[in-house]
Structure formats: C-alpha cells, structure tokens
C-alpha cells in the first residue's frame, strides 16, 4: 500500500507531545512491513533549529503549491527530508506566515488566533501535495483536529479528483480534550458548502468542530488504546462527542501505541552512562542514578529511591494530585525528579516545592531529550497519575527501562500496566502499580506501597524483569494498523461516493 500520514508534528522536526512520537514511529514500522509510507508536516523553522541539531537535512523540492483558504489563495513551498534510520520521506509544508513561529499552537497567552486558518491551509496543502505524486495514495491517515478536515475534503471538494478515486481515509484520535473548536464564521475558511454546517456533521453547539468533522467523515476511526476507545463513548471521557462516537462504534478501533525501540532502549541508549538489559539492570540503573543526582545537584545517595515524572504540567497529567500530595510524599525517604512544562501556575508551584526541599526534589522546566532518557533509567519508580490518558508513552518507556510505574487505571495506562497485586505477582504478569480513585491520599498510598515492595529484592526484581521482557515495539501495533487500512480500502471500494456524508 501507498500510505500518506498527515500530522501537525513529528519528531525530530517538531514536538509538543506523544503525537509527534507516534507520527515518526508508526511510519517507520509500516515501512519495515514493506509499505510505501510518507509523512507530511508543517515546516516550523524556529522549532527545528531547537530540536534538529545534527538530524536529517531538510532540502527544497522546488515545488510550490497554491492552497485556497477562505477568499485567498496561499502559496507554500514544499521541502523534503526523511525520518532517521528509515526510508520514510517527510514532506514539510513551508508557509512562514502560518508556521514560522517559536511554538506550534500558542504561547503563554493562549492559542494562536489564526489556528483555524493555519490548519485548514495545512489540510488542503496535504491533498494538493498528494495530488501531484507520480501515483495515487491508497490511504491518507490523519491525526487529531489539526488534520481532521482531510477526510471531509476527500468526501466533498476532492471526491471527483481522479487521483483520490480509490483513496481511503483513516482518522486517529490522540486526545478527545483537544477538538479544534472555532466560531461558526470560520466555516468560511474551510471553503466547504454551508450545508455541512449542521448538527450531524461540522456544527457543535453553534461552533465549528474539526475533530467532530474527522469522526463523521473518515472511512474508519482509530484511537490509541482499546480502553480509550471504550471510554470516549461515555460522557465522562467523550467531551460531548460520545454520542457521535457511539454512532460509529462499528468503525472505531482502539490500537495501543508502541514505542520506537531504536530510540528508547537501555541496551543501546547513547544518553546513558552504562547500557543494561533485564539481567544487568541493577548495575546500569545504579550508574544512571549517580549521573542524574550529580547533574541535578541532588545528594549522591545510591540507597535512596528516585521517583521520576516527565510530563506536561497540567491537571490532565495529574499535577493537581501531585501538588496536593507533595508535602506527604516528602516525608518518605526518597528523591523526586520532575521534567516538563505546561500551565504557568503548576510550573511556579513546582519551582517553589523544589526551592523548599532542594535535597529531595528537583524540577526542570522545559523539554530535554537526553535528560528524559536519563530520568527513565535512573528512577526506581515512575509517576503517571493521569486524570485521563488516551495511551501514554512514558509508562511504556519506564517499563522498558526497568522502572515500574504508578499509574491511574485509565486509557492506555490500564492496557499496559498490570498492578502488583498478590494474584498478579503469583501469575508473573505484574509490572507496576495502578489505582482508579482520583485522590491525593490514594496516590500517596500507592507510593508507600511501591517503596515497601522495593525493599523485597526478589519480588522487585520479578516486577522489573516482567516489564522489561515484554515487546513494547511498534511491530504488533503496525500490523493492526495494516489490517485497519485494508479494511478501509475494502469499505471504500464498496461505497466510494459519499459514505457518512
């Protein structure tokens, strides 16, 4: 199959969260299965200067495309690169007025005011680029609200374009909380007929809702874990779109993300002082702990457990629980390491905690790729008490690195972390700690339980090895996506015209 994946971010060219990791790792895994895969992403020059370093070169193709946005035709250049260690081409849509900014979606003052225009432009640019390829694409795989207009366009404005006659659309929801809602007059920017602005299609309580559009118009919908696929059909997790998703339940598939084990692998990780595997982890993690304590100016205490957390600092990620629990957590004989950024209030609060307890708690605001790898390896326990978590990647990185996680049993966390209950330990399937009641005292109890179990060396070794020995790569997930693509192609051939329109 020829597959084109469209994403608003992809490592190593741009990143704010897990979407960027998935948009890089899945195409590489599909290419290893023998498929012809390309990725399209906006060109963010300022962001690339921060992230790329010595990464793959970005060169111009010389191609210029013209894209209608509302009443204007916007020109864009097409650049080209590739994903590292792969034959996957990456096309970068260069439009400085839209994408040459220091951040992807907004700043400390909020979302950029022209985000609707920016990603309407990008969605149309993806299809204009695909139309120019030497042969048609079989699958266009869109991700989240930023590219959710693509399935709509394939069924409307582009339905009579010969290059897309047999093209099927897949739409992946990475996080229901972000829906791309804009005021109704932004419908003019899409260039679509107003007849589609109705309660069954693009309208949502008087606003334009791009995520809803992708759900309604795509041939098949995927999301990033089986549990999350069930959760988003309920009022608690569906953010108002649970009814729309329930109406398409037969076309909704949950596929747990994998990890790029070429990057996240303690056996080969260049950011670690000592490489290790499931038999040598005590030595490797001890060396990483010493390096992390030295780097963060924490007391060099090999006996102390380190609890790490790498995350956006938001309530979704459990920082309200963290803020509530820190005074109690600091009573344990342990060190805590936090890396991330997010809500300014949580950033400031975490800084204050670190200033008050500098020998126990370290906070680094921002994103630091080498440091994130070192934290995963050096930590004894990983904290991930998310209020909701569609899939999550850090809990899987932690399991790969021999760091049992403490998680809330939601979404992909429930699908990947098996609680260390007596029965699960006896059956040899436990790999971490999980809870459901979203309360600070419950989180503190889980930390207490994990610290106590860590003192039982044989049990802890079993827990660590169970997590490390599972295959967390994209191999299995990529095969599931291939099955979804094949199913979408059959569906497209049976009803090619206007299914769900």
SEZA-536815 format. One record per atom (N, C-alpha, C, O): residue in three letters; x, y, z. Coordinates in steps of 0.1 Angstrom, whole numbers, plus 5000, padded with zeros to 4 digits. Example, Ala and Ser with C-alpha at 12.3 -4.5 7.8 and 13.67 -1.06 7.14 Angstrom:
<atoms>
ala513249435078ala512349555078ala513249675078ala514249675085ser512849785071ser513749895071ser512950005079ser513450115080
</atoms>
This chain:
<atoms>
unk500849885000unk500050005000unk500950135000unk502050135005unk500350234994unk501050364995unk500250445005unk499050475003unk500950485016unk500350545027unk500950685029unk502150705029unk500050785031unk500450925034unk499950955048unk498750965050unk500850985057unk500451025071unk500551175073unk501651225071unk499551235077unk499551385079unk499451415094unk498551365101unk500451495099unk500451525113unk500951665115unk501751715107unk500451735125unk500851875128unk502251875135unk502851985136unk502751755139unk504151755145unk504651615143unk503951515143unk505951605142unk506651475141unk508151495145unk508851585140unk508651405154unk510051415157unk510851355146unk510451265139unk512051415144unk512751515152unk512551655147unk513251745151unk511451685139unk511251815133unk510451905142unk510652025141unk509551855150unk508751935158unk508051835169unk507851725166unk507851895180unk507251815191unk506651895202unk507351995207unk505451865206unk504851915219unk504451795228unk504351815240unk504151675222unk503751565229unk503851435222unk504651425212unk503051335227unk503151195221unk502851185207unk503251095200unk501951275201unk501551265187unk502851265179unk502951195169unk503851355182unk505051365174unk505851235174unk506351195164unk505851165185unk506551035186unk505850935177unk506450855170unk504450925178unk503750825170unk503850855155unk504050765147unk503850985151unk503951025137unk505250985131unk505350985119unk506250965140unk507550925135unk507750765135unk508250705126unk507250705146unk507550565148unk506650475140unk507050375134unk505350515139unk504450425131unk504850415116unk504850305111unk505150535110unk505550515096unk506750435094unk506850355084unk507750445103unk508950355102unk508550205103unk509150125096unk507650175112unk507250035114unk506449985102unk506649875098unk505650075096unk504950035084unk505850015072unk505649925064unk506850095071unk507850085061unk508649945062unk508949885052unk508849905074unk509549785077unk508649665073unk509149555070unk507349685072unk506449575067unk506349575052unk505649495047unk507049675046unk507049675031unk506249775024unk506049775012unk505649865032unk504749965026unk505450085022unk506550115028unk504950155012unk505550285008unk504850395016unk503650435014unk505650455025unk505050545035unk505750685034unk506950685033unk504950785034unk505450925035unk504750995046unk503650965050unk505351105051unk504751185062unk504751335057unk505651375050unk503651405060unk503551545057unk503451625070unk502551585079unk504151725072unk504151805085unk504451955081unk505151975071unk503852045089unk504252185086unk505752205089unk506352135097unk506252305082unk507652345084unk507752455094unk507352565092unk508252425106unk508452515117unk509952545118unk510652485126unk510452645111unk511952665111unk512452695124unk513552645128unk511852785132unk512352815146unk512452695155unk513352675162unk511352615154unk511352495162unk512452395158unk513052325167unk512552375145unk513552285140unk515052325145unk515852235148unk515252455145unk516652495150unk516852445164unk518052415168unk515852445172unk515952395186unk516152245187unk516852195196unk515452175178unk515352025180unk516251945171unk516751835176unk516551995159unk517251905150unk518651875153unk519151765153unk519451985156unk520851965159unk521551905146unk521551965136unk522051785148unk522651715137unk521751615130unk522251515125unk520451645130unk519451555124unk519551555109unk520451605103unk518551495103unk518551475088unk518351615081unk517651705087unk519051635070unk518951765063unk517551785057unk516851695053unk517151915057unk515951955050unk516252035038unk516952135039unk515751985026unk516152055014unk514852085006unk513852025008unk514952184998unk513752224990unk513552134978unk514552084972unk512352104975unk511952024963unk511852114951unk511852074939unk511752254953unk511452344942unk509952354939unk509552434930unk509152274945unk507752274942unk507052384950unk507252404962unk506052454944unk505252554950unk503852514948unk503452484937unk503052514959unk501652474957unk500752594962unk501252674970unk499652604956unk498652714959unk497452654966unk496852564961unk497152714977unk496052654986unk495052764989unk495352864994unk493752734986unk492752824990unk492352825004unk492152715010unk492352935011unk491952955025unk490953065025unk491353185024unk489653035026unk488653135025unk488653205011unk488653135001unk488753335011unk488753404998unk490153424992unk490353494982unk491253364999unk492553394995unk493253264990unk492953154995unk494153274981unk495053164977unk496353184983unk497053294981unk496853094991unk498053104999unk499153014992unk498852894990unk500253064990unk501352994984unk502252924994unk502352975005unk502752814991unk503652745000unk504752664992unk504452614981unk505952664998unk506952584992unk506952444999unk506552435010unk507452344992unk507552214997unk509052174999unk509852174990unk509352135011unk510652095015unk510651945017unk509551885019unk511851885017unk511851735019unk512951695028unk514051745028unk512651585036unk513751525044unk513351375045unk512651325037unk513851315056unk513451175059unk513551155074unk514151225081unk512851045078unk512851005092unk514250935094unk514650855086unk514950965105unk516250905108unk516150755107unk515150695112unk517150695102unk517350545101unk516150485094unk515650375099unk515650545084unk514550485076unk514550535062unk515350625058unk513650475054unk513450525040unk512150605039unk511650615028unk511650645050unk510350725050unk510650875047unk511350935054unk510050915036unk510151055032unk509251145041unk508151105044unk509851265044unk509051365051unk508951485043unk509951545038unk507751525040unk507451655032unk507051765042unk506151745050unk507751875041unk507451985050unk506852105043unk507452155033unk505652145047unk504952255040unk505352385046unk505152405058unk506052465038unk506652585043unk505752705039unk505652745027unk505252765049unk504452895048unk504752985060unk504152965070unk505753075058unk506253145070unk505253215078unk505253225090unk504253275071unk503253355079unk502453265088unk501953315099unk502253145085unk501553045094unk502452965103unk502052945115unk503652935099unk504352835107unk505752875112unk506352805120unk506252995108unk507553035113unk507353105126unk507453235127unk507053025136unk506853085150unk507652995160unk508052885157unk507853055172unk508652985182unk507952865188unk508652775193unk506652865187unk505952745192unk504852705182unk504652775172unk504252585184unk503452525174unk502052575174unk501452615163unk501352585186unk499952615186unk499552735194unk498452785192unk500452795202unk500152905210unk501252945219unk502352885219unk501053045227unk502053095237unk501453105251unk500353055253unk502153175260unk501653185273unk500253255274unk499653245284unk499953325264unk498653395264unk497553315259unk496353355259unk497853195253unk496753115248unk497053065234unk498153085229unk496053005228unk496152955214unk496353075204unk495753185207unk497053045193unk497153155183unk495753175177unk494953085175unk495453305175unk494153345170unk493753295156unk492653285152unk494853255148unk494553215134unk494753065133unk495053015122unk494652985144unk494852845143unk493952775133unk494352675126unk492752825132unk491852755122unk492352775108unk492452675101unk492652895105unk493252925091unk494552845089unk494752785078unk495352835099unk496652765097unk496452625094unk497152565085unk495552555100unk495452415098unk494352375088unk494352265082unk493452465084unk492752445072unk493652455060unk493652375051unk494552555060unk495652565050unk496452435049unk496652375038unk496952385061unk497752265060unk497052145055unk497552065047unk495752125059unk494952015055unk494752015039unk494951905033unk494452125034unk494352135019unk495652125013unk495752065002unk496752175019unk498052155013unk498452015012unk499151975002unk498151935022unk498451785022unk497851725009unk498451645002unk496551755006unk495951694995unk496451744981unk496551674972unk496751874981unk497351934969unk498751864966unk499051834955unk499551844977unk500751774975unk500551624970unk501251584961unk499651554977unk499351414973unk498851404958unk499151314951unk498151504954unk497651514940unk498751514930unk498551474919unk499851574934unk501051584925unk501951464925unk502851464917unk501751364933unk502551244933unk502451174920unk501551184913unk503551094918unk503551014905unk502550904904unk502150864893unk502050864916unk500950764916unk500050794928unk500550844938unk498750754927unk497850784938unk498250714951unk498850614952unk497850784962unk498050714975unk496750634978unk495650674974unk496950524985unk495850434989unk495250485002unk493950475003unk496050535011unk495550575024unk496050705028unk497250735026unk495150795032unk495650925039unk495250905053unk494050895057unk496250905062unk496050885076unk496251025083unk497351075084unk495051075088unk495051205095unk495151185110unk494751075115unk495551285118unk495751275132unk495351405139unk495851505137unk494351385148unk493851495156unk493251605148unk493251605136unk492751705156unk491951815149unk492651885139unk492051935129unk493951895140unk494751985131unk494651935116unk494852005107unk494451805114unk494351745101unk492951675099unk492851605089unk492051705108unk490751635107unk489851685095unk488951615091unk490251795089unk489551845077unk489851755065unk489051755055unk490951685065unk491251605053unk490251495049unk489851495038unk489651415059unk488651325055unk487351395049unk486751335040unk487051515054unk485951585049unk486151625034unk485351605026unk487351685032unk487751725018unk487651605008unk487251624997unk488151495013unk488151375004unk486751335000unk486551284989unk485851355009unk484451315005unk483651434999unk482551414995unk484251554998unk483451664993unk484251734981unk484051694970unk485051834984unk485751904973unk486651824965unk486851854953unk487251714970unk488151634962unk487551504958unk488351414953unk486251484959unk485751354956unk485751314941unk485751204938unk485851424932unk485851394918unk487251404912unk487451394900unk488251424921unk489651434916unk490151284913unk490151204922unk490551254901unk490951124898unk491951054907unk491850934910unk492951134912unk493951084920unk493451024933unk494150944940unk492251064937unk491751024950unk490550934948unk489750904958unk490350874936unk489150794934unk489050674943unk487950644947unk490150614946unk490150494955unk490850514968unk491250424975unk491150644972unk491850674984unk490950664996unk489850724996unk491350585006unk490550575019unk491150665029unk492350695029unk490350705039unk490750795049unk490750735063unk489750665066unk491750745070unk491850695084unk492050825093unk492850905090unk491350825104unk491450945113unk491750885127unk490950805132unk492850935133unk493250885146unk493050995156unk493551105154unk492350965167unk492151055178unk493251025189unk493250915194unk494051125191unk495051105202unk494651165215unk495151115225unk493751255215unk493251315227unk491951395225unk491951495218unk490851345231unk489551405229unk489451545235unk488551615231unk490351575244unk490251705250unk490551825241unk490051935244unk491251795230unk491551905221unk490851875208unk491051785200unk489851965205unk488851935194unk488952035183unk488252015172unk489652145184unk489652235173unk488352305171unk487752295160unk487852365181unk486552435181unk486752585178unk487652655184unk486052635168unk486152775164unk484752835161unk483852765160unk484752965161unk483353025159unk482852995145unk483652965136unk481553005144unk480852955132unk481353025119unk481352965108unk481753155120unk482153225108unk483453165102unk483853195091unk484253095110unk485453025105unk485152915095unk486052865088unk483852885094unk483452785084unk483852845070unk484052765061unk483852975068unk484153035056unk485653005052unk485952995040unk486552985062unk487852955059unk488052815052unk488952795044unk487152725056unk487252585051unk486952575036unk487452485029unk486252675030unk485852665016unk484752565014unk484352545002unk484152505024unk483152405022unk481752475021unk481552585026unk480852395015unk479452445015unk478852455029unk479152365037unk478052555031unk477452575044unk476452465048unk476152445059unk476052385038unk475152275041unk475852175051unk475052095057unk477152165051unk477752075060unk477852125075unk478252055084unk477452255076unk477452305090unk476152275096unk475252365097unk476052155101unk474752105107unk475152015119unk476251975120unk474151985127unk474451915140unk474951775137unk475551715146unk474751715126unk475251585123unk476651585118unk477351475118unk477151695113unk478451695106unk479451795113unk480251745122unk479551915109unk480652005114unk480252095125unk481052155132unk478952115128unk478452205138unk478452135152unk478052025153unk478852215162unk478852165176unk478452275185unk479352365188unk477152285190unk476652385199unk477052525193unk477452615200unk476752545180unk476952665173unk478352695168unk478552795161unk479252615171unk480652635167unk481052535156unk480352435154unk482152565149unk482752475140unk483652385149unk484452425157unk483452255147unk484252155155unk484952065145unk484351975139unk486352075143unk487052005134unk487251855138unk487251765129unk487451835151unk487551695155unk486251615151unk486351505146unk485151675154unk483851605150unk483851585135unk483351475131unk484251675127unk484251655113unk485051535109unk484651455100unk486251515115unk487051395112unk486451275116unk486451175108unk485751265127unk485051145131unk483951115122unk483750995118unk483151215118unk481951185109unk482351145095unk481751055089unk483351205089unk483651185075unk484751075072unk484751035061unk485551035081unk486550935078unk485950805076unk484850765080unk486650725068unk486250585065unk486250495077unk485350425080unk487450505084unk487550435097unk488250525107unk489050615103unk487950505120unk488550595131unk489350495140unk488950385143unk490450545143unk491250475153unk491550565165unk491550685164unk491850505176unk492350575188unk493450495194unk493650385190unk494150555204unk495450505207unk495550395218unk496550365223unk494350345222unk494350225231unk492950165231unk491950235229unk492850035233unk491449975234unk490550035245unk489450055243unk491150055256unk490350105267unk489850245264unk488750285267unk490750335258unk490350465255unk489250465244unk488350555244unk489250365235unk488150355225unk486850335232unk485750385227unk486850265243unk485550245250unk485250365259unk484050405259unk486250425265unk485950535274unk485350655266unk484450725272unk485850685254unk485450805247unk483950795242unk483450895237unk483350685244unk481950665241unk481050695253unk479850665253unk481650745264unk480950775276unk481050925278unk481950985274unk480050975286unk480051125289unk481351165296unk481751275294unk481851085305unk483051125313unk484251155304unk484951245307unk484451075294unk485651095286unk485451145271unk486351175264unk484151155267unk483851185253unk483751335250unk483751375239unk483851425261unk483851565259unk482751615249unk483051695241unk481551565251unk480451605243unk480251535230unk479251545224unk481251455226unk481151385213unk480951235215unk481051155206unk480551195227unk480451045230unk479250995221unk479350875217unk478251065219unk477151015210unk477551005196unk477150905189unk478351095191unk478851085177unk479750955176unk479650885166unk480550935185unk481450815185unk480650685187unk480950585180unk479650685195unk478850565197unk478150535184unk477950415181unk477750635177unk477050615164unk477950555154unk477550495144unk479350565156unk480250505146unk481050395153unk482250365149unk480550335164unk481250235172unk481850115163unk482850065166unk481050085152unk481549965144unk482750005136unk483449925130unk482950135134unk484150185126unk485250235135unk486250295130unk485150225148unk486150275158unk486950155163unk486450065168unk488350175162unk489250065166unk490250125175unk490850235172unk490450065187unk491550105196unk492750025194unk492749905195unk493950095192unk495150025189unk496250085199unk496450205198unk496750005208unk497750065217unk499050105210unk499550025202unk499450225212unk500750275206unk501850185210unk501850115221unk502850175202unk504150115205unk505150215208unk504850335209unk506450175210unk507550255213unk508550245202unk508750135196unk509250345199unk510350335190unk511650285197unk512350365204unk511750155197unk512850095205unk514250115199unk515250065204unk514350175187unk515650225182unk516150345190unk517350365191unk515150415196unk515450535204unk515450505219unk516350545226unk514350435223unk514150405237unk514550265240unk513750175238unk515850245243unk516350115245unk517650125254unk518650175250unk517550075267unk518650085276unk519950005271unk521050025276unk519749915262unk520849835257unk521749925248unk522949895246unk521150025242unk521950105232unk521850255233unk522450325226unk521150305243unk520850445245unk522150525247unk522850505257unk522350615238unk523650695239unk523650795250unk524650855254unk522450815256unk522350915267unk522650855281unk522550925291unk522950725282unk523150665294unk524650635297unk525350615287unk525050645309unk526550625312unk526850475310unk528050445307unk525950385313unk526150245312unk524950175306unk523850205310unk525150095295unk524050025289unk523749905298unk524549845305unk522449865297unk522049745305unk520849675299unk520149735290unk520549555304unk519349485299unk518649425311unk518849465323unk517749325309unk516949275320unk517749195330unk517249155340unk518949165327unk519849085336unk520849175343unk521349145354unk521249285337unk522249375342unk521649505347unk522449595349unk520349515349unk519749645352unk520249705366unk520349825367unk520549625376unk521049685388unk522249775386unk522349885392unk523249725379unk524449805377unk524149925368unk524650035370unk523449905357unk523150015348unk522350125354unk522650235352unk521250085362unk520450185368unk521250255379unk520950375382unk522150185386unk522950255396unk523850365390unk523950475396unk524450335379unk525250425372unk524450545367unk524950665368unk523250525362unk522450635358unk521950715369unk521850845368unk521650655381unk521250735393unk522350825397unk522150945400unk523550775398unk524750865402unk524850985392unk525151095396unk524750955379unk524851055369unk523751165370unk523951285369unk522551115373unk521351205374unk521551295387unk521351415386unk521851235398unk522051305410unk523151415409unk522951525414unk524151375402unk525251475400unk524851585391unk525051705394unk524151555380unk523651655371unk522651755377unk522751875375unk521851705386unk520751785392unk521151845406unk520251905412unk522351825410unk522851865423unk522051815434unk521851885444unk521651685433unk521051615444unk522051545452unk523151505446unk521851515465unk522851445472unk523151305466unk522251235461unk524451275465unk524751145459unk524451035469unk525350985476unk523250985468unk522750875477unk522350755469unk521150755465unk523150655467unk522750545459unk521650465466unk520950385459unk521550475479unk520550395486unk519150455485unk518150385487unk519050585482unk517750645481unk516950615468unk517550615458unk515750575469unk514950555456unk514650695450unk514450795457unk514650695437unk514250815430unk512950795423unk512750685416unk512050885425unk510750875417unk510750985407unk510951105410unk510550955394unk510651045383unk509351075377unk508450985377unk509251185371unk508051225363unk508451315352unk509051415354unk508051275339unk508351355327unk506951385321unk506351285316unk506551505320unk505151525316unk504851675314unk505651765319unk503851695306unk503251835306unk502651865320unk502051775326unk502851985325unk502452015338unk501052075337unk500852195337unk500051975337unk498652015336unk497851925345unk498351825350unk496651965347unk495751885356unk495451745349unk495351645356unk495351745336unk495151615329unk496251515333unk495951395334unk497451565335unk498551475338unk498651445353unk499651375357unk497751495361unk497751465375unk498451565383unk498851525395unk498751675378unk499551775386unk498751835398unk499351885407unk497451825397unk496651865409unk496851775420unk496951805432unk496951645417unk497251535427unk498651555432unk498951545444unk499651575423unk501051595427unk501151715437unk501751705447unk500551825433unk500651945442unk500051925455unk500551965466unk498851845456unk498251815468unk499051715477unk499051725489unk499851635470unk500551525477unk501951545481unk502551475490unk502651645475unk504051675477unk504351685492unk505351615496unk503651755500unk504051755515unk504151625521unk505051595529unk503151535517unk503251395523unk504351315517unk504951235523unk504551325503unk505551255497unk506951285502unk507751195502unk507151405505unk508451445510unk508851385524unk509951395528unk507851335531unk508151265543unk508751125541unk509351075550unk508651075529unk509350945526unk510750975524unk511151075519unk511550875527unk513050885524unk513350855510unk513750745506unk513150955501unk513250935487unk513551075481unk513351175487unk513951065468unk514251185460unk513151185448unk512751085444unk512851305444unk511851325433unk512451415422unk513051525425unk512251375410unk512751445399unk511651475389unk510951375384unk511351595385unk510351635376unk510951705364unk511751795365unk510451675352unk510851745340unk509651765331unk508851675329unk509451895327unk508351925318unk507952075319unk508652145326unk506952105312unk506352245312unk504852235310unk504352125307unk504252345311unk502752345309unk502152475315unk502552585312unk501152445324unk500452565330unk501352645338unk502052585347unk501452775336unk502352855344unk502152845359unk503152845367unk500952825364unk500652805378unk501352685384unk501952685394unk501352575376unk501952455381unk503452465380unk504252415389unk503952525369unk505452545368unk505952625380unk506952585386unk505252735384unk505652815395unk505552735408unk506452745417unk504552665410unk504352585422unk505452475424unk505952465435unk505752415413unk506752305414unk508152375417unk508952315424unk508452485411unk509652555414unk509752585429unk510752575435unk508652635435unk508652665449unk508852535458unk509652545467unk508252425454unk508552305461unk510052265461unk510552225471unk510652285449unk512052255447unk512952345456unk513852295462unk512552475456unk513352565464unk513252535479unk514152555487unk512052485483unk511852455498unk512552325502unk512852305513unk512752235492unk513352095495unk514352065485unk514251965478unk515452135484unk516452115473unk517251985474unk517751945464unk517251925486unk517951795487unk517051675483unk517551565482unk515751705482unk514851595479unk514151605466unk513751505460unk514051725460unk513151745449unk513851835439unk514351945442unk513951795426unk514451875415unk513451895405unk512651795401unk513352015400unk512352045389unk513052115378unk513752215380unk512952055366unk513452125354unk512352155345unk511552075340unk512152285342unk511052335334unk511552345319unk512652405316unk510852275310unk511252265296unk511252125292unk510852035299unk511852105280unk511951965275unk513451945271unk514052035265unk514051835276unk515451805274unk515451655271unk515351575280unk515751625259unk515751485254unk516751395261unk516351295267unk518051435262unk518951355269unk518551335284unk518751225290unk518151445290unk517751435304unk516551335306unk516451265316unk515651345297unk514451255298unk514851105298unk514351025305unk515851075290unk516350935289unk517050895302unk516850785307unk517850995307unk518550965320unk517550945331unk517750865340unk516551025332unk515551015342unk514850875342unk514650815352unk514450835330unk513850705329unk514750595334unk514250495340unk516050595331unk516950495335unk517350505350unk517450405357unk517450625355unk517950645369unk516850625379unk517050585391unk515550645375unk514450645385unk514250495389unk514350405381unk513850475401unk513350345406unk511850325403unk511450215401unk511150435404unk509650435402unk509350555394unk509950665395unk508350535385unk507850645376unk506450685380unk505650605382unk506250815381unk504850865385unk504150915372unk504650985364unk502850865371unk502050895359unk500550885364unk499850805358unk500150975373unk498750965379unk497751045371unk497051135376unk497651015358unk496851105349unk495351095352unk494850995355unk494751215351unk493251215352unk492651135341unk491751055343unk493151155329unk492851065318unk494051055309unk494951145309unk494250945302unk495450925293unk495050835282unk494950715283unk494850895270unk494450815258unk495350695256unk494850585255unk496650715256unk497550595255unk498650615265unk498850535274unk499450725263unk500650745272unk501850665266unk501650555261unk502950725266unk504250655262unk505250645273unk505950545273unk505250735282unk506250735292unk506150615302unk507150565307unk504950565304unk504850445312unk505450325305unk506050235311unk505350325291unk506050215284unk507550235283unk508350135285unk507950355282unk509450385282unk509950335296unk511050275297unk509250365307unk509650325320unk509750175321unk510750125327unk508750105316unk508849955317unk510049905309unk510649805314unk510349965298unk511549925290unk512749945298unk513749865297unk512850055306unk514050095313unk514050035327unk514950075335unk513149945330unk513149885343unk512749975355unk513249955366unk511750055352unk511350155362unk509750135364unk509050195356unk509350055373unk507950025375unk507150155377unk507550235385unk506050175369unk505350305370unk504150295380unk503550185382unk503750405386unk502550415393unk501550495384unk501850615381unk500450445381unk499550505371unk498150495376unk497750415385unk497250585371unk495850575372unk495350475361unk495850485350unk494450385364unk494050285355unk493050335345unk491850295346unk493450415336unk492650475326unk493350465312unk494550455312unk492550455301unk493150455288unk494250355286unk494150245290unk495350405279unk496450315276unk497250275289unk497950175288unk497050345300unk497750305312unk497150175317unk497850095322unk495850165316unk495150045320unk495549925311unk495549805315unk495849955298unk496149855289unk497649805289unk497949705283unk498449875296unk499849845296unk500449815310unk501449745311unk499849865320unk500449845334unk499549755342unk498349775343unk500149645346unk499449545354unk499849555369unk500949545372unk498849575377unk499049615391unk499749495398unk499549375396unk500649535408unk501349435416unk500549385427unk500949395439unk499449325424unk498549255434unk499149125437unk499949075429unk498849065448unk499348925451unk499048825440unk499948745436unk497848825434unk497548735424unk498348755411unk498848665405unk498548885407unk499248915395unk500748885397unk501448845388unk501248905409unk502648875412unk502848725411unk503848675406unk501848655417unk501948505416unk501948455402unk502648355399unk501148515394unk501048475380unk502148525371unk502248485359unk502948615376unk504148665369unk503748765358unk504448775348unk502648835360unk502248935350unk502349075355unk502149175347unk502549095368unk502649235374unk503849305369unk504949245368unk503649435365unk504849515361unk504849655367unk505749735364unk503849695375unk503749825381unk502649835391unk502249735397unk502149955393unk501149985404unk500050075397unk500350175390unk498850035400unk497750115394unk496650135404unk496450065414unk495950245402unk494750285411unk493750355402unk494050395391unk492550365408unk491550435400unk490950565407unk490750665400unk490750555420unk490150675426unk491150795426unk492250785430unk490650895420unk491551015417unk491551105429unk490851205430unk492451065438unk492551145451unk494051145455unk494751045452unk494451255461unk495851265466unk496251165476unk497351105475unk495351125485unk495751025495unk495950895489unk496750815494unk495150865478unk495350735472unk496750725465unk497350625465unk497150835459unk498450845452unk499550825463unk500450745460unk499450885474unk500450875485unk500450725489unk501550675492unk499350665491unk499250525495unk499950435485unk500650335488unk499850465472unk500450385461unk502050405462unk502750305460unk502450525464unk503950545466unk504450475478unk505450405477unk503650475489unk504150405501unk504150255498unk505150185502unk503250195490unk503150055487unk504350015478unk505049915480unk504650105468unk505750075459unk507150085466unk507949995464unk507350185475unk508550195483unk508750075492unk509850025494unk507650025498unk507749905506unk508149785498unk508949705502unk507549765486unk507849645478unk509249655473unk509849545471unk509749775471unk511149785466unk512149725475unk513249685471unk511749715488unk512749665498unk512749505497unk513649445503unk511749445491unk511749305489unk512449275476unk511849265465unk513749245476unk514549235464unk514049135454unk514049175442unk513749015457unk513348915447unk512048955440unk511848945428unk511049015448unk509749055442unk510049175433unk509449175422unk510849265437unk511149385429unk511849345416unk511549395406unk512749255417unk513449205405unk512449145395unk512549165383unk511549065400unk510549005392unk509649115385unk509349105373unk509249215393unk508449325387unk509149395376unk508649415366unk510449425378unk511249495368unk511449415356unk511249465345unk511749285358unk512049205346unk510849175338unk510849165326unk509649165344unk508449145337unk508149255327unk507749235316unk508349385332unk508149495323unk509249505312unk508849535301unk510449475315unk511549485305unk511449375295unk511949395284unk510949265298unk510949145289unk509849145278unk509849075269unk508849235280unk507749235270unk508249325258unk509049415259unk507749285246unk508049355234unk507049475234unk505849465231unk507649595236unk506849725236unk507049795222unk506749915221unk507649735212unk507949795200unk506649815192unk505549785196unk506749885180unk505649905172unk505249785163unk504249795155unk505949675164unk505749565155unk504249525155unk503649515144unk503749495167unk502349445168unk501349555163unk500449525156unk501549675168unk500649785165unk500549815150unk499549835145unk501749805144unk501849835129unk501049735122unk500349765112unk501049605126unk500249505119unk498749535121unk497949505112unk498349585133unk496949615135unk496549735126unk495449735121unk497449835124unk497149945115unk497049895101unk496149945094unk497849805097unk497749755083unk496449685081unk495849705071unk495949615091unk494649555090unk493549655089unk492549635081unk493649765096unk492649875095unk492749935081unk491649965076unk493949955076unk494050015063unk493349925052unk492649975044unk493649795053unk493049705043unk491449705044unk490749705034unk491049715057unk489549715059unk488949845053unk487849845047unk489649955055unk489250085049unk489150085034unk488250145028unk490150025028unk490250015013unk489049935008unk488449974998unk488749825015unk487549745010unk486249825012unk485449825003unk486149895023unk484949975025unk484850085015unk483750115010unk485950145011unk485950255001unk485550204988unk484850264980unk486050084984unk485650024971unk484149984971unk483549994960unk483549944982unk482149914983unk481250034982unk480150024976unk481650144988unk480850264989unk481750384986unk482050464996unk482250404974unk483250514972unk482750654972unk483550744973unk481450674970unk481050804968unk480950894980unk481850974982unk479950884988unk479650974999unk479250905012unk478250945018unk479950805015unk479650735028unk479750835039unk480650905041unk478650835048unk478650915060unk478551065057unk478651145067unk478251105045unk478151245042unk476651285043unk476351405040
</atoms>
